[in-house]
């Protein structure tokens, strides 16, 4: 899954979700034609998100044990 994001003066906003990089890049090209700063960003898989959460929790537990 890919998100199409726009970079604006006020921040970053998601304007679309795509199942593959090719469809995201096709939409991205339309924004680039208008000189809009945009990018396709891959969303982490559920497995990647869980692994990241596990690392965060392990680090938190280490900090709490030190106190």
N, CA, C and O atoms as a Tripos MOL2 file, in Angstrom:
@<TRIPOS>MOLECULE
protein
  268   267    67     0     0
PROTEIN
NO_CHARGES

@<TRIPOS>ATOM
      1 N           0.8510   -1.1680    0.0000 N.3       1 UNK1
      2 CA          0.0000    0.0000    0.0000 C.3       1 UNK1
      3 C           0.8940    1.2280    0.0000 C.2       1 UNK1
      4 O           1.9000    1.2760    0.7080 O.2       1 UNK1
      5 N           0.5230    2.2150   -0.7960 N.am      2 UNK2
      6 CA          1.2830    3.4550   -0.9150 C.3       2 UNK2
      7 C           0.3680    4.6480   -0.6830 C.2       2 UNK2
      8 O          -0.7890    4.6550   -1.1050 O.2       2 UNK2
      9 N           0.9020    5.6510   -0.0070 N.am      3 UNK3
     10 CA          0.1880    6.9060    0.1970 C.3       3 UNK3
     11 C           0.8050    7.9580   -0.7010 C.2       3 UNK3
     12 O           2.0270    8.0500   -0.8230 O.2       3 UNK3
     13 N          -0.0440    8.7470   -1.3260 N.am      4 UNK4
     14 CA          0.4110    9.9190   -2.0730 C.3       4 UNK4
     15 C           0.2830   11.1020   -1.1350 C.2       4 UNK4
     16 O          -0.8080   11.4290   -0.6680 O.2       4 UNK4
     17 N           1.4160   11.7430   -0.8650 N.am      5 UNK5
     18 CA          1.4040   12.8760    0.0640 C.3       5 UNK5
     19 C           1.8040   14.1520   -0.6580 C.2       5 UNK5
     20 O           2.5910   14.1330   -1.6050 O.2       5 UNK5
     21 N           1.2490   15.2530   -0.1930 N.am      6 UNK6
     22 CA          1.6060   16.5840   -0.6810 C.3       6 UNK6
     23 C           2.3510   17.3080    0.4240 C.2       6 UNK6
     24 O           1.9900   17.2190    1.5970 O.2       6 UNK6
     25 N           3.3910   18.0230    0.0400 N.am      7 UNK7
     26 CA          4.1400   18.8360    0.9880 C.3       7 UNK7
     27 C           3.6980   20.2770    0.7770 C.2       7 UNK7
     28 O           3.9460   20.8740   -0.2700 O.2       7 UNK7
     29 N           3.0400   20.8180    1.7900 N.am      8 UNK8
     30 CA          2.4920   22.1730    1.7190 C.3       8 UNK8
     31 C           3.2280   23.0810    2.6990 C.2       8 UNK8
     32 O           3.9800   22.6020    3.5460 O.2       8 UNK8
     33 N           3.0170   24.3640    2.5880 N.am      9 UNK9
     34 CA          3.6330   25.3150    3.5150 C.3       9 UNK9
     35 C           3.1820   25.0580    4.9490 C.2       9 UNK9
     36 O           3.9170   25.3360    5.8960 O.2       9 UNK9
     37 N           1.9730   24.5270    5.1060 N.am     10 UNK10
     38 CA          1.4170   24.2950    6.4360 C.3      10 UNK10
     39 C           1.6790   22.8940    6.9640 C.2      10 UNK10
     40 O           1.3330   22.6000    8.1080 O.2      10 UNK10
     41 N           2.2840   22.0150    6.1560 N.am     11 UNK11
     42 CA          2.5620   20.6470    6.6070 C.3      11 UNK11
     43 C           2.4330   19.6520    5.4690 C.2      11 UNK11
     44 O           2.4450   20.0090    4.2900 O.2      11 UNK11
     45 N           2.3100   18.4020    5.8580 N.am     12 UNK12
     46 CA          2.1890   17.3000    4.9050 C.3      12 UNK12
     47 C           0.7900   16.7160    5.0200 C.2      12 UNK12
     48 O           0.2690   16.5410    6.1220 O.2      12 UNK12
     49 N           0.1830   16.4150    3.8730 N.am     13 UNK13
     50 CA         -1.1530   15.8310    3.8890 C.3      13 UNK13
     51 C          -1.2360   14.6710    2.9060 C.2      13 UNK13
     52 O          -0.6260   14.7070    1.8370 O.2      13 UNK13
     53 N          -1.9920   13.6450    3.2730 N.am     14 UNK14
     54 CA         -2.2150   12.4930    2.4000 C.3      14 UNK14
     55 C          -3.3950   12.7900    1.4930 C.2      14 UNK14
     56 O          -4.4550   13.2080    1.9600 O.2      14 UNK14
     57 N          -3.2110   12.5720    0.1850 N.am     15 UNK15
     58 CA         -4.2860   12.8490   -0.7580 C.3      15 UNK15
     59 C          -4.7700   11.6010   -1.4920 C.2      15 UNK15
     60 O          -5.7320   11.6690   -2.2570 O.2      15 UNK15
     61 N          -4.1140   10.4640   -1.2670 N.am     16 UNK16
     62 CA         -4.5710    9.2480   -1.9370 C.3      16 UNK16
     63 C          -3.8770    8.0130   -1.4120 C.2      16 UNK16
     64 O          -2.7640    8.0840   -0.8910 O.2      16 UNK16
     65 N          -4.5490    6.8670   -1.5530 N.am     17 UNK17
     66 CA         -4.0000    5.5650   -1.1750 C.3      17 UNK17
     67 C          -4.0420    4.6600   -2.3950 C.2      17 UNK17
     68 O          -5.0590    4.5820   -3.0840 O.2      17 UNK17
     69 N          -2.9400    3.9800   -2.6600 N.am     18 UNK18
     70 CA         -2.8270    3.1400   -3.8470 C.3      18 UNK18
     71 C          -2.2650    1.7760   -3.4680 C.2      18 UNK18
     72 O          -1.4570    1.6520   -2.5480 O.2      18 UNK18
     73 N          -2.7080    0.7660   -4.1910 N.am     19 UNK19
     74 CA         -2.2710   -0.6000   -3.8740 C.3      19 UNK19
     75 C          -0.9060   -0.9280   -4.4430 C.2      19 UNK19
     76 O          -0.2510   -1.8520   -3.9610 O.2      19 UNK19
     77 N          -0.4530   -0.1900   -5.4670 N.am     20 UNK20
     78 CA          0.8740   -0.4630   -6.0160 C.3      20 UNK20
     79 C           1.5760    0.8390   -6.3850 C.2      20 UNK20
     80 O           0.9500    1.8890   -6.5340 O.2      20 UNK20
     81 N           2.8860    0.7380   -6.5250 N.am     21 UNK21
     82 CA          3.7030    1.9220   -6.7780 C.3      21 UNK21
     83 C           3.4040    2.5530   -8.1320 C.2      21 UNK21
     84 O           3.4830    3.7740   -8.2730 O.2      21 UNK21
     85 N           3.0620    1.7430   -9.1270 N.am     22 UNK22
     86 CA          2.8040    2.2910  -10.4610 C.3      22 UNK22
     87 C           1.5990    3.2190  -10.4790 C.2      22 UNK22
     88 O           1.6550    4.2860  -11.0900 O.2      22 UNK22
     89 N           0.5240    2.8390   -9.8300 N.am     23 UNK23
     90 CA         -0.6570    3.7040   -9.8050 C.3      23 UNK23
     91 C          -0.4000    4.9640   -8.9880 C.2      23 UNK23
     92 O          -0.9040    6.0370   -9.3190 O.2      23 UNK23
     93 N           0.3760    4.8360   -7.9310 N.am     24 UNK24
     94 CA          0.7220    6.0070   -7.1280 C.3      24 UNK24
     95 C           1.5780    6.9680   -7.9450 C.2      24 UNK24
     96 O           1.3550    8.1790   -7.9110 O.2      24 UNK24
     97 N           2.5420    6.4470   -8.6680 N.am     25 UNK25
     98 CA          3.4130    7.3040   -9.4700 C.3      25 UNK25
     99 C           2.6710    7.9690  -10.6250 C.2      25 UNK25
    100 O           3.0270    9.0720  -11.0390 O.2      25 UNK25
    101 N           1.6490    7.3090  -11.1430 N.am     26 UNK26
    102 CA          0.8400    7.9280  -12.1970 C.3      26 UNK26
    103 C           0.1070    9.1540  -11.6510 C.2      26 UNK26
    104 O           0.0570   10.1930  -12.3080 O.2      26 UNK26
    105 N          -0.4520    9.0330  -10.4660 N.am     27 UNK27
    106 CA         -1.1230   10.1750   -9.8380 C.3      27 UNK27
    107 C          -0.1040   11.2420   -9.4410 C.2      27 UNK27
    108 O          -0.3710   12.4380   -9.5500 O.2      27 UNK27
    109 N           1.0450   10.8030   -8.9880 N.am     28 UNK28
    110 CA          2.1160   11.7170   -8.5990 C.3      28 UNK28
    111 C           2.5370   12.5990   -9.7730 C.2      28 UNK28
    112 O           2.7920   13.7920   -9.6010 O.2      28 UNK28
    113 N           2.6090   12.0150  -10.9480 N.am     29 UNK29
    114 CA          3.0170   12.7670  -12.1410 C.3      29 UNK29
    115 C           2.0870   13.9420  -12.4090 C.2      29 UNK29
    116 O           2.5300   14.9900  -12.8810 O.2      29 UNK29
    117 N           0.8040   13.7760  -12.1130 N.am     30 UNK30
    118 CA         -0.1530   14.8650  -12.3190 C.3      30 UNK30
    119 C           0.1450   16.0550  -11.4050 C.2      30 UNK30
    120 O           0.0080   17.2090  -11.8090 O.2      30 UNK30
    121 N           0.5480   15.7630  -10.1860 N.am     31 UNK31
    122 CA          0.9020   16.8550   -9.2630 C.3      31 UNK31
    123 C           2.2100   17.5120   -9.6840 C.2      31 UNK31
    124 O           2.3550   18.7310   -9.5940 O.2      31 UNK31
    125 N           3.1540   16.7080  -10.1390 N.am     32 UNK32
    126 CA          4.4410   17.2780  -10.5710 C.3      32 UNK32
    127 C           4.2700   18.1790  -11.7890 C.2      32 UNK32
    128 O           5.0000   19.1600  -11.9340 O.2      32 UNK32
    129 N           3.3190   17.8660  -12.6650 N.am     33 UNK33
    130 CA          3.0480   18.7250  -13.8190 C.3      33 UNK33
    131 C           2.6160   20.1170  -13.3760 C.2      33 UNK33
    132 O           2.8450   21.0990  -14.0820 O.2      33 UNK33
    133 N           1.9910   20.1980  -12.2030 N.am     34 UNK34
    134 CA          1.5090   21.4710  -11.6680 C.3      34 UNK34
    135 C           2.5290   22.1050  -10.7180 C.2      34 UNK34
    136 O           2.2200   23.0680  -10.0160 O.2      34 UNK34
    137 N           3.7550   21.5490  -10.7040 N.am     35 UNK35
    138 CA          4.8350   22.0310   -9.8280 C.3      35 UNK35
    139 C           4.4790   21.9540   -8.3470 C.2      35 UNK35
    140 O           4.8620   22.8200   -7.5600 O.2      35 UNK35
    141 N           3.7450   20.9100   -7.9780 N.am     36 UNK36
    142 CA          3.3920   20.6660   -6.5830 C.3      36 UNK36
    143 C           4.3640   19.6240   -6.0300 C.2      36 UNK36
    144 O           4.6100   18.5980   -6.6640 O.2      36 UNK36
    145 N           4.9090   19.8930   -4.8530 N.am     37 UNK37
    146 CA          5.8110   18.9360   -4.2280 C.3      37 UNK37
    147 C           4.9810   17.8000   -3.6410 C.2      37 UNK37
    148 O           4.1380   18.0100   -2.7690 O.2      37 UNK37
    149 N           5.2390   16.5930   -4.1400 N.am     38 UNK38
    150 CA          4.4770   15.4210   -3.7070 C.3      38 UNK38
    151 C           5.3830   14.1980   -3.7670 C.2      38 UNK38
    152 O           6.4370   14.2190   -4.4030 O.2      38 UNK38
    153 N           4.9520   13.1240   -3.0900 N.am     39 UNK39
    154 CA          5.7370   11.8900   -3.0840 C.3      39 UNK39
    155 C           4.8410   10.7000   -2.7900 C.2      39 UNK39
    156 O           3.7770   10.8300   -2.1840 O.2      39 UNK39
    157 N           5.2960    9.5380   -3.2360 N.am     40 UNK40
    158 CA          4.6500    8.2780   -2.8860 C.3      40 UNK40
    159 C           5.4340    7.6600   -1.7330 C.2      40 UNK40
    160 O           6.6530    7.5120   -1.8150 O.2      40 UNK40
    161 N           4.7390    7.3040   -0.6660 N.am     41 UNK41
    162 CA          5.3710    6.7520    0.5290 C.3      41 UNK41
    163 C           4.7460    5.3980    0.8260 C.2      41 UNK41
    164 O           3.5240    5.2720    0.9050 O.2      41 UNK41
    165 N           5.5910    4.3880    0.9900 N.am     42 UNK42
    166 CA          5.0790    3.0480    1.2850 C.3      42 UNK42
    167 C           4.6540    2.9660    2.7440 C.2      42 UNK42
    168 O           5.3810    3.3920    3.6420 O.2      42 UNK42
    169 N           3.4630    2.4110    2.9670 N.am     43 UNK43
    170 CA          2.9830    2.1960    4.3190 C.3      43 UNK43
    171 C           3.6330    0.9350    4.8620 C.2      43 UNK43
    172 O           3.8220   -0.0260    4.1160 O.2      43 UNK43
    173 N           3.9800    0.9140    6.1400 N.am     44 UNK44
    174 CA          4.5400   -0.3170    6.7020 C.3      44 UNK44
    175 C           3.4770   -1.4080    6.7670 C.2      44 UNK44
    176 O           2.2920   -1.1310    6.9530 O.2      44 UNK44
    177 N           3.9180   -2.6430    6.6120 N.am     45 UNK45
    178 CA          2.9980   -3.7710    6.7250 C.3      45 UNK45
    179 C           2.6180   -3.9430    8.1920 C.2      45 UNK45
    180 O           3.3010   -3.4120    9.0680 O.2      45 UNK45
    181 N           1.5440   -4.6740    8.4770 N.am     46 UNK46
    182 CA          1.1910   -4.9270    9.8800 C.3      46 UNK46
    183 C           2.3350   -5.6010   10.6460 C.2      46 UNK46
    184 O           2.5360   -5.3300   11.8300 O.2      46 UNK46
    185 N           3.0740   -6.4710    9.9750 N.am     47 UNK47
    186 CA          4.1940   -7.1500   10.6250 C.3      47 UNK47
    187 C           5.2980   -6.1610   10.9860 C.2      47 UNK47
    188 O           5.8820   -6.2400   12.0670 O.2      47 UNK47
    189 N           5.5830   -5.2240   10.0710 N.am     48 UNK48
    190 CA          6.5950   -4.2070   10.3460 C.3      48 UNK48
    191 C           6.1550   -3.3030   11.4930 C.2      48 UNK48
    192 O           6.9660   -2.9190   12.3350 O.2      48 UNK48
    193 N           4.8840   -2.9680   11.5210 N.am     49 UNK49
    194 CA          4.3620   -2.1170   12.5960 C.3      49 UNK49
    195 C           4.4640   -2.8180   13.9420 C.2      49 UNK49
    196 O           4.8150   -2.1940   14.9430 O.2      49 UNK49
    197 N           4.1610   -4.0980   13.9710 N.am     50 UNK50
    198 CA          4.2560   -4.8570   15.2250 C.3      50 UNK50
    199 C           5.7070   -4.9730   15.6880 C.2      50 UNK50
    200 O           5.9830   -4.8580   16.8820 O.2      50 UNK50
    201 N           6.6250   -5.1970   14.7710 N.am     51 UNK51
    202 CA          8.0440   -5.2940   15.1310 C.3      51 UNK51
    203 C           8.5350   -3.9700   15.7090 C.2      51 UNK51
    204 O           9.2840   -3.9510   16.6860 O.2      51 UNK51
    205 N           8.1130   -2.8720   15.1060 N.am     52 UNK52
    206 CA          8.5020   -1.5610   15.6160 C.3      52 UNK52
    207 C           7.9110   -1.3200   17.0080 C.2      52 UNK52
    208 O           8.5970   -0.8000   17.8880 O.2      52 UNK52
    209 N           6.6650   -1.6870   17.2100 N.am     53 UNK53
    210 CA          6.0260   -1.5300   18.5180 C.3      53 UNK53
    211 C           6.7550   -2.3710   19.5700 C.2      53 UNK53
    212 O           6.9390   -1.9290   20.7040 O.2      53 UNK53
    213 N           7.1660   -3.5760   19.1920 N.am     54 UNK54
    214 CA          7.8870   -4.4560   20.1190 C.3      54 UNK54
    215 C           9.2030   -3.8120   20.5550 C.2      54 UNK54
    216 O           9.5460   -3.8460   21.7370 O.2      54 UNK54
    217 N           9.9350   -3.2310   19.6170 N.am     55 UNK55
    218 CA         11.2030   -2.5720   19.9430 C.3      55 UNK55
    219 C          10.9680   -1.3930   20.8810 C.2      55 UNK55
    220 O          11.7140   -1.2010   21.8410 O.2      55 UNK55
    221 N           9.9400   -0.6120   20.6060 N.am     56 UNK56
    222 CA          9.6210    0.5320   21.4620 C.3      56 UNK56
    223 C           9.2960    0.0690   22.8780 C.2      56 UNK56
    224 O           9.7630    0.6600   23.8510 O.2      56 UNK56
    225 N           8.5010   -0.9840   22.9900 N.am     57 UNK57
    226 CA          8.1350   -1.5000   24.3220 C.3      57 UNK57
    227 C           9.3450   -2.0660   25.0520 C.2      57 UNK57
    228 O           9.4830   -1.8710   26.2600 O.2      57 UNK57
    229 N          10.2200   -2.7620   24.3400 N.am     58 UNK58
    230 CA         11.4190   -3.3120   24.9750 C.3      58 UNK58
    231 C          12.3120   -2.1880   25.4950 C.2      58 UNK58
    232 O          12.8410   -2.2750   26.6030 O.2      58 UNK58
    233 N          12.4770   -1.1420   24.7040 N.am     59 UNK59
    234 CA         13.2740   -0.0010   25.1510 C.3      59 UNK59
    235 C          12.6430    0.6870   26.3510 C.2      59 UNK59
    236 O          13.3470    1.1090   27.2680 O.2      59 UNK59
    237 N          11.3420    0.8000   26.3490 N.am     60 UNK60
    238 CA         10.6250    1.3980   27.4710 C.3      60 UNK60
    239 C          10.8380    0.5740   28.7430 C.2      60 UNK60
    240 O          11.0820    1.1260   29.8160 O.2      60 UNK60
    241 N          10.7460   -0.7400   28.6130 N.am     61 UNK61
    242 CA         10.9310   -1.6200   29.7800 C.3      61 UNK61
    243 C          12.3530   -1.4960   30.3140 C.2      61 UNK61
    244 O          12.5380   -1.5050   31.5310 O.2      61 UNK61
    245 N          13.3560   -1.3800   29.4620 N.am     62 UNK62
    246 CA         14.7370   -1.2150   29.9160 C.3      62 UNK62
    247 C          14.8920    0.0800   30.6990 C.2      62 UNK62
    248 O          15.5570    0.1120   31.7340 O.2      62 UNK62
    249 N          14.2820    1.1370   30.2060 N.am     63 UNK63
    250 CA         14.3710    2.4230   30.8920 C.3      63 UNK63
    251 C          13.6990    2.3410   32.2570 C.2      63 UNK63
    252 O          14.2260    2.8690   33.2360 O.2      63 UNK63
    253 N          12.5530    1.6910   32.3330 N.am     64 UNK64
    254 CA         11.8190    1.5800   33.5960 C.3      64 UNK64
    255 C          12.5730    0.7210   34.5920 C.2      64 UNK64
    256 O          12.5220    0.9890   35.7920 O.2      64 UNK64
    257 N          13.2740   -0.3110   34.1240 N.am     65 UNK65
    258 CA         14.0490   -1.1650   35.0260 C.3      65 UNK65
    259 C          15.2370   -0.4190   35.6260 C.2      65 UNK65
    260 O          15.6550   -0.7140   36.7450 O.2      65 UNK65
    261 N          15.7820    0.5460   34.8870 N.am     66 UNK66
    262 CA         16.9190    1.3120   35.3670 C.3      66 UNK66
    263 C          16.5360    2.2760   36.4630 C.2      66 UNK66
    264 O          17.3960    2.6780   37.2470 O.2      66 UNK66
    265 N          15.2930    2.6570   36.5450 N.am     67 UNK67
    266 CA         14.8490    3.6430   37.5450 C.3      67 UNK67
    267 C          14.4750    3.0120   38.8480 C.2      67 UNK67
    268 O          14.0840    3.7120   39.7830 O.2      67 UNK67
@<TRIPOS>BOND
     1     1     2 1
     2     2     3 1
     3     3     4 2
     4     3     5 am
     5     5     6 1
     6     6     7 1
     7     7     8 2
     8     7     9 am
     9     9    10 1
    10    10    11 1
    11    11    12 2
    12    11    13 am
    13    13    14 1
    14    14    15 1
    15    15    16 2
    16    15    17 am
    17    17    18 1
    18    18    19 1
    19    19    20 2
    20    19    21 am
    21    21    22 1
    22    22    23 1
    23    23    24 2
    24    23    25 am
    25    25    26 1
    26    26    27 1
    27    27    28 2
    28    27    29 am
    29    29    30 1
    30    30    31 1
    31    31    32 2
    32    31    33 am
    33    33    34 1
    34    34    35 1
    35    35    36 2
    36    35    37 am
    37    37    38 1
    38    38    39 1
    39    39    40 2
    40    39    41 am
    41    41    42 1
    42    42    43 1
    43    43    44 2
    44    43    45 am
    45    45    46 1
    46    46    47 1
    47    47    48 2
    48    47    49 am
    49    49    50 1
    50    50    51 1
    51    51    52 2
    52    51    53 am
    53    53    54 1
    54    54    55 1
    55    55    56 2
    56    55    57 am
    57    57    58 1
    58    58    59 1
    59    59    60 2
    60    59    61 am
    61    61    62 1
    62    62    63 1
    63    63    64 2
    64    63    65 am
    65    65    66 1
    66    66    67 1
    67    67    68 2
    68    67    69 am
    69    69    70 1
    70    70    71 1
    71    71    72 2
    72    71    73 am
    73    73    74 1
    74    74    75 1
    75    75    76 2
    76    75    77 am
    77    77    78 1
    78    78    79 1
    79    79    80 2
    80    79    81 am
    81    81    82 1
    82    82    83 1
    83    83    84 2
    84    83    85 am
    85    85    86 1
    86    86    87 1
    87    87    88 2
    88    87    89 am
    89    89    90 1
    90    90    91 1
    91    91    92 2
    92    91    93 am
    93    93    94 1
    94    94    95 1
    95    95    96 2
    96    95    97 am
    97    97    98 1
    98    98    99 1
    99    99   100 2
   100    99   101 am
   101   101   102 1
   102   102   103 1
   103   103   104 2
   104   103   105 am
   105   105   106 1
   106   106   107 1
   107   107   108 2
   108   107   109 am
   109   109   110 1
   110   110   111 1
   111   111   112 2
   112   111   113 am
   113   113   114 1
   114   114   115 1
   115   115   116 2
   116   115   117 am
   117   117   118 1
   118   118   119 1
   119   119   120 2
   120   119   121 am
   121   121   122 1
   122   122   123 1
   123   123   124 2
   124   123   125 am
   125   125   126 1
   126   126   127 1
   127   127   128 2
   128   127   129 am
   129   129   130 1
   130   130   131 1
   131   131   132 2
   132   131   133 am
   133   133   134 1
   134   134   135 1
   135   135   136 2
   136   135   137 am
   137   137   138 1
   138   138   139 1
   139   139   140 2
   140   139   141 am
   141   141   142 1
   142   142   143 1
   143   143   144 2
   144   143   145 am
   145   145   146 1
   146   146   147 1
   147   147   148 2
   148   147   149 am
   149   149   150 1
   150   150   151 1
   151   151   152 2
   152   151   153 am
   153   153   154 1
   154   154   155 1
   155   155   156 2
   156   155   157 am
   157   157   158 1
   158   158   159 1
   159   159   160 2
   160   159   161 am
   161   161   162 1
   162   162   163 1
   163   163   164 2
   164   163   165 am
   165   165   166 1
   166   166   167 1
   167   167   168 2
   168   167   169 am
   169   169   170 1
   170   170   171 1
   171   171   172 2
   172   171   173 am
   173   173   174 1
   174   174   175 1
   175   175   176 2
   176   175   177 am
   177   177   178 1
   178   178   179 1
   179   179   180 2
   180   179   181 am
   181   181   182 1
   182   182   183 1
   183   183   184 2
   184   183   185 am
   185   185   186 1
   186   186   187 1
   187   187   188 2
   188   187   189 am
   189   189   190 1
   190   190   191 1
   191   191   192 2
   192   191   193 am
   193   193   194 1
   194   194   195 1
   195   195   196 2
   196   195   197 am
   197   197   198 1
   198   198   199 1
   199   199   200 2
   200   199   201 am
   201   201   202 1
   202   202   203 1
   203   203   204 2
   204   203   205 am
   205   205   206 1
   206   206   207 1
   207   207   208 2
   208   207   209 am
   209   209   210 1
   210   210   211 1
   211   211   212 2
   212   211   213 am
   213   213   214 1
   214   214   215 1
   215   215   216 2
   216   215   217 am
   217   217   218 1
   218   218   219 1
   219   219   220 2
   220   219   221 am
   221   221   222 1
   222   222   223 1
   223   223   224 2
   224   223   225 am
   225   225   226 1
   226   226   227 1
   227   227   228 2
   228   227   229 am
   229   229   230 1
   230   230   231 1
   231   231   232 2
   232   231   233 am
   233   233   234 1
   234   234   235 1
   235   235   236 2
   236   235   237 am
   237   237   238 1
   238   238   239 1
   239   239   240 2
   240   239   241 am
   241   241   242 1
   242   242   243 1
   243   243   244 2
   244   243   245 am
   245   245   246 1
   246   246   247 1
   247   247   248 2
   248   247   249 am
   249   249   250 1
   250   250   251 1
   251   251   252 2
   252   251   253 am
   253   253   254 1
   254   254   255 1
   255   255   256 2
   256   255   257 am
   257   257   258 1
   258   258   259 1
   259   259   260 2
   260   259   261 am
   261   261   262 1
   262   262   263 1
   263   263   264 2
   264   263   265 am
   265   265   266 1
   266   266   267 1
   267   267   268 2
@<TRIPOS>SUBSTRUCTURE
     1 UNK1         2 RESIDUE 1 A UNK
     2 UNK2         6 RESIDUE 1 A UNK
     3 UNK3        10 RESIDUE 1 A UNK
     4 UNK4        14 RESIDUE 1 A UNK
     5 UNK5        18 RESIDUE 1 A UNK
     6 UNK6        22 RESIDUE 1 A UNK
     7 UNK7        26 RESIDUE 1 A UNK
     8 UNK8        30 RESIDUE 1 A UNK
     9 UNK9        34 RESIDUE 1 A UNK
    10 UNK10       38 RESIDUE 1 A UNK
    11 UNK11       42 RESIDUE 1 A UNK
    12 UNK12       46 RESIDUE 1 A UNK
    13 UNK13       50 RESIDUE 1 A UNK
    14 UNK14       54 RESIDUE 1 A UNK
    15 UNK15       58 RESIDUE 1 A UNK
    16 UNK16       62 RESIDUE 1 A UNK
    17 UNK17       66 RESIDUE 1 A UNK
    18 UNK18       70 RESIDUE 1 A UNK
    19 UNK19       74 RESIDUE 1 A UNK
    20 UNK20       78 RESIDUE 1 A UNK
    21 UNK21       82 RESIDUE 1 A UNK
    22 UNK22       86 RESIDUE 1 A UNK
    23 UNK23       90 RESIDUE 1 A UNK
    24 UNK24       94 RESIDUE 1 A UNK
    25 UNK25       98 RESIDUE 1 A UNK
    26 UNK26      102 RESIDUE 1 A UNK
    27 UNK27      106 RESIDUE 1 A UNK
    28 UNK28      110 RESIDUE 1 A UNK
    29 UNK29      114 RESIDUE 1 A UNK
    30 UNK30      118 RESIDUE 1 A UNK
    31 UNK31      122 RESIDUE 1 A UNK
    32 UNK32      126 RESIDUE 1 A UNK
    33 UNK33      130 RESIDUE 1 A UNK
    34 UNK34      134 RESIDUE 1 A UNK
    35 UNK35      138 RESIDUE 1 A UNK
    36 UNK36      142 RESIDUE 1 A UNK
    37 UNK37      146 RESIDUE 1 A UNK
    38 UNK38      150 RESIDUE 1 A UNK
    39 UNK39      154 RESIDUE 1 A UNK
    40 UNK40      158 RESIDUE 1 A UNK
    41 UNK41      162 RESIDUE 1 A UNK
    42 UNK42      166 RESIDUE 1 A UNK
    43 UNK43      170 RESIDUE 1 A UNK
    44 UNK44      174 RESIDUE 1 A UNK
    45 UNK45      178 RESIDUE 1 A UNK
    46 UNK46      182 RESIDUE 1 A UNK
    47 UNK47      186 RESIDUE 1 A UNK
    48 UNK48      190 RESIDUE 1 A UNK
    49 UNK49      194 RESIDUE 1 A UNK
    50 UNK50      198 RESIDUE 1 A UNK
    51 UNK51      202 RESIDUE 1 A UNK
    52 UNK52      206 RESIDUE 1 A UNK
    53 UNK53      210 RESIDUE 1 A UNK
    54 UNK54      214 RESIDUE 1 A UNK
    55 UNK55      218 RESIDUE 1 A UNK
    56 UNK56      222 RESIDUE 1 A UNK
    57 UNK57      226 RESIDUE 1 A UNK
    58 UNK58      230 RESIDUE 1 A UNK
    59 UNK59      234 RESIDUE 1 A UNK
    60 UNK60      238 RESIDUE 1 A UNK
    61 UNK61      242 RESIDUE 1 A UNK
    62 UNK62      246 RESIDUE 1 A UNK
    63 UNK63      250 RESIDUE 1 A UNK
    64 UNK64      254 RESIDUE 1 A UNK
    65 UNK65      258 RESIDUE 1 A UNK
    66 UNK66      262 RESIDUE 1 A UNK
    67 UNK67      266 RESIDUE 1 A UNK
